[in-house]
Amino acid sequence: AKPEPAVEEEAAKAKPEPAVEEEAAKAKPQPAVEEKAAKAKPEPAVEAKAAKAKPEPAVEAKAAKAKPQPAVEEKAAKAKPEPATAVVVEPVAKPRGPEPKLAREDERVRLTKGLSKTRKGFVARLGRLFRGKKELDPNLLEEIEEVLLTADIGVKTSQKLFEELKDALDRKSLQDQESIWRFLKTRASQILMVDASALDLDAARPFVILTIGVNGVGKTTTIGKLAAKFHQQGKSVLLAAGDTFRAAAVEQLQVWGQRVGVEVVQGKAKTDPSAVIFDAIKKARDENIDVVIADTAGRLHTKVGLMDELKKVHRVMGKAQEGAPHETLLVLDATTGQNAIQQALLFKEAVSFSGIVLTKLDGTAKGGVILGVCDELNVPVRFIGIGERTEDLRDFSADAFVDALFSEAE
């Protein structure tokens, strides 16, 4: 019994839009409606009604209005995430392409490769001085001093190393180039092993980390990679967009939050950064979140207002939670060489920091600055960046770093 053309047209109009069909499917319609959708042939009673071209009033009303019942609307509303919830996309913590977790040997190779340009700095220059010489020539001292002083290690640290090396040569304790390499490796390890407690994220809840540094050092990227690292370790993380001064800084942090799968607390443009960070810590306390990482505006010592603002941020964090910030990380760009030491000294005048992140080591021959930073500031390096991947932001190990730095020189 085929319905009249008018009925066919009516039936075509009665089909809801695709979104409505999806909602209707989720809403679990009543058995009679569900049976109609599942079977191509309606039951006799339905066929008779179709032949008469008189659908039931309830069905006709649903088809005409194409609106789901209240229960459907309620489910559809629940299906939408809350506005404050970060959208989880492909975590940045996962490497691009099929790449398994690095084995210990592979990590060593990766670090060695990442420090290849740094190794071409003072280490390679010293190697060229010693090459082919079975005995040390006292005339080499002047050349050794020149290499060390121009190696971006820092004048103070370079002079210290040279005087110690000269004294050892005078005492005849260094007889050949192998003994010199052993001496340099030992002293470098001793300088980098700053006596400080390890980073303990379980020391407080939330454990609050404040990041500081000038614009362009990779501060926001470092925050994103840290969030990914901690998230992989099973920690819940909240980011605070405290850089309300630089255009697009909040958006950049939001992108990282979405990629990692963590929420970002933000305020309006030019909002007081202290207020944003205060709200983030309060939210973390209310929701029992493990770690809060707060961004701040990049600044130079000439920006007196921004430096004063940084002091205020530090004070307000302590009011939001006793002891906060539990770690203050100064992010430095290795490509700036000795300027990184000067930046660190100027920041220390404004606010104390407990750890250093040295970025972009893979892109410079000036990585020896890490020795000067640790020696002059007596602050531990917590993380180093040797590449663009998330896992290339590595926990710093003085022994592993020195082994990689001198790997091809001995």
Helices and strands as residue ranges (DSSP letters): H 5-13, H 18-26, H 31-38, H 44-52, H 57-65, H 70-79, H 104-114, H 116-119, H 122-130, H 140-149, H 155-170, H 177-192, G 201-203, E 207-212, H 219-232, E 237-240, H 249-260, E 263-265, H 273-286, E 291-294, H 304-320, E 327-333, G 334-336, H 339-350, E 355-359, G 361-363, H 369-377, E 381-385, G 390-392, E 393-395, H 398-405
